Amino acid sequence: DFDEIFICAPSATNNQIRIIINECKETNKPFKTLPSLSELIEGKISIAQFREVSILDLLGREEVNLDKNSINEFIKGKRILITGAGGSIGSELVRQCINFEPSVLIMADISELNLFEIDREVLASDSNTLFKPVLLDIRDHDVLEQLFEQYKPQVVFHAAAYKHVPMQENFPWEAVKTNVLGTSNLCNLSVNHLVEKFVLVSTDKAVRPTNVMGATKRLAEMIAQNFNILQTKTDFMAVR
């Protein structure tokens, strides 16, 4: 006769936690778990705090631990350009980059409102990074070229894209202009201006795509991969 279940196994594997959770569900009682060992070590949560079971507890693999030293070498003191900086992915990239102290963070976006909001947010942060918001369309090659000439970015995170599947089904030409031609513009300019590293933020929908959005993002991946084949001084990579 109990009211709630506490799972006290912070070192359990994802597989073990999955089995435990399935058993807990059978009771129709609420259940919580202790934080994982990694959360305890990093000081995110104390051992006295039980929390709701998260998706990370149920992953079919172990959680990836970031190599913060490598990321620090990748970003610290560099001039970083993030396209789509006001979007859901781009804005989080901005927040994470700040932690690694780039010298300049160039935030490019076509949405005035989104760019304004992320600019207000970073200006309120306690950071020595120089922030440069730039309102532009990545489909405009000439404006993009001015940005590269003025700020000379060393690392480019390309997150700008049209990504809502139903909208892109209705306006496929817009998806092609932004996701394909816009990416091509950025890749060409990155090579011409000797950018060190170019990271394309892709999508799982690029895997054997069945819709316009996925197909255009797959083309964007192929464009980036092609520049690596050309063995330019810029390292191109894509993440899904």
N, C-alpha and C positions, 0 to 999 in steps of 0.2 A: 504494500500500500504506500505509494510514493507519488509526489506531485511533479517532480522534474528530474531530468537526468543530467549529470555533469560528466563529460568525457575527460578523464584525467590521463591523457596519453600523448603529451606533446611531442614525443620522439617517434610516434607511430608512423609507418609509411602511409602513402596515399591509399594503397590497396587495403591496408588494415583499417584505416579510418572509414573507407567506403563500406566495409563489412559491418563495422560497429554502427555506422549511421543507419544502414538498412535494418539492423536489429532494433535500433531505437525507434525508427518509424513505425515498426510493428506495434509498439506500445501505445501509439496515439498520444504520447505525453511530450511536452516541450523538452528540448535538449540543447545544451550548449557545450562548448569545448574550451579547454585551456588553450592559450596561444601556442604557436609552434615554437620550437627551440630557437629558430632563427629570429623570430619576433622578440623572444625573451632576451637573446644575446644583444640584439641591436637596441634594446631598451624601448621598443615601440609600445609594449604592453607589459604590465607586471603580472607575476604569477597569481596574484590575488584576483585578477580580472578574468572572468569567463566571458566569452563572446559567442555570437551566433556563428554557426558553421558557414564558412565562406567557400566560394567556388574553388579557391586554391587548395582547399582540403580535399576536393574531389577530382582534381586533375589526374589524368592517367599517367602522369610523369611527375618527377620531382620538380619543385619550383626552381627556376634558374636563378642562381646568385650572380649578380652583376659584378664584373671585374672593374671596380671603381678606379683602380690605378690606371688601367688602360684607357678608360673613358676620360680620365683627367688629362692624360697625355694627348688625347684626341682633341680636346676642347680648350683646356686652360690657356689663357693668353692669346687665343686665336680670334680672328674675325669670322663670325658665324652668320650665315644667311639662312633664314627659315622662311620658306614660301608657304602660303596658307597659314600664316602665324596666328590668325585670329580664330581659326577653326578648332574643332574638338581635339584633333590630334596635334595640329600645329601649336596651339596654345599650351598644351601639356609639354611639348618639346621645349618651348620657351622656358617654362617653369623649371624643367629638369636641367636645362643648359645653364641657367643662372647659378645652380649649385656648384658648377665646375669652373666658374669665373672666367668666361671668355672676355677678351678685351673690348670687343664690339659685338653687339647682337643686332643684326639687321632683320627687322620683322616686316615681311612683305605680304600684302593681302589685297584682294580686290574689293572686299567689303569694308566700307568706311566705318560702320558700327562695330564690327568685330575687331578691327584694327584699333579703334579708339579705346575699346574696353580692355584689350590686352596691354595697350600702352599705359592706361591709367593704373592697371594692376602692377606692372613692373616698376613704374616710377615710385610706387608706394613701398617697394621692397627695399631692404637694406643691402644694396649691392653697389660695388664699384664699377660694374660693367656700364659701358656707354650704349644706350639704347637708341636705335634709329628706326622709327616706323616709316614705312614707305607704301603709299597707296598706288598700286599698279595692277595691270593685267599681264599675266605671264605670256599671253598670246601676242603681246606687243613687243616685238624683238628690239626695236629702237630704244624704247624706254628701259627695257631690261639691260641693254648694253650700257646705257648711261649709269645704271645702278652699279654694274660690275666695274666700270671705269672709275667711279667715284669712291666706292668702298673697298674694292679689291678683296672680296671674301676668300678665305682660305678653305672653309668647309661649307658645303651646301646641304641642307636638309630640305628635300623637296616634298612637301606635304600638300601643296595646292592641287586640288582636283575636284571635278564634279563627281559625287559619289552616291547619290540617291538613285537606286536602280529604276524605279518607275518613271522618274523624270527623264532619265537618260534614254529610256525606251521611247519616250515621246519626242525627244529632241536629240537624236543621235549625232547630228552634225555639231552640236555644241560640245558634246562629250569628246568628239574627235579633235575639235579645235583646242580645247583646254588640256585634256589628258594626254593626247598624242603630240600635237604641234607645240603646245606649251612646254612639254617635257623636252622635246627636240631643241627648242630655243635654249633652254637652260643647260642642256648637255653641251651644245656647241659653244656657248659662251663660257662655260666652265673650262673647257679645253683651251679656248683662245686666251683666257685670262689666268691660266696655270693654277686653277683651283686644286688643292691637294686631294680632297676627298668629296665625293658626291654620293649622297644617300637618298635613294628613292623610296618613299613610303608607298608601298603597293597594297594589295588586298588579297584575301583568300579567294575572292571571286575571280581572280586571274588564273586559278587552277582549272584547266579545261573549261573556259568561260562559256556560259549559256545565255549571257545577256550583254548588252552594249557596254555597260559600265565595266564589267569584267574583261571584255575583249579589248577595250581601249587601254585599260591598265596593263594588260598583258603586252600590248604593243609598246607601252611605255617601258616595261621591263626589258623588252627586246632591244629597244633603242639604247638603253643604258648598257646592256650587255655587249652590244655591238661596239661601243666606244672602248670597252676593255679589250676587245679583240684587236682593235687598232693600236693597242699598246701606247696610249697617250700617257702623259705625266700625271694625269688625274686618275685616281682609283674610283671606279664606279661600283656601287653595290645597291641591292634592293632588298627590302624587308617586307614580309607579308604579315 
